[in-house]
């Protein structure tokens, strides 16, 4: 019985981890799009918001 709950728990975390990774890749893609648009339009890089992927990766490391 305990092994069943353990597997259920692992599946939950795998799903959560997959969802986080999916969000990170979406974030990276959107940041790349924003960056390329800003470079094309001639904005300075200082006005570009900091990349959030580092914070998300840090959150995953803490989550594990």
C-alpha positions, 0 to 999 in steps of 0.5 A: 500500500505504501509503495502505491502512495509513493508512486503516486507522489512521484508522478505528482512531482514529475508532472509538476516538474514537467509543467515548470520546464514547459513554463521555462521554455515558454519564458525563454522563447518569449524573452528571445522574441522580446529581445529580438524585437527590441534590438530591431526597434533600436532600444538599449539593452539596459531597458530590457527586463532581466531574464526570469529563467534564472529565478525559475531554475533556482526555484526548481533546484529548491523544489527538488 
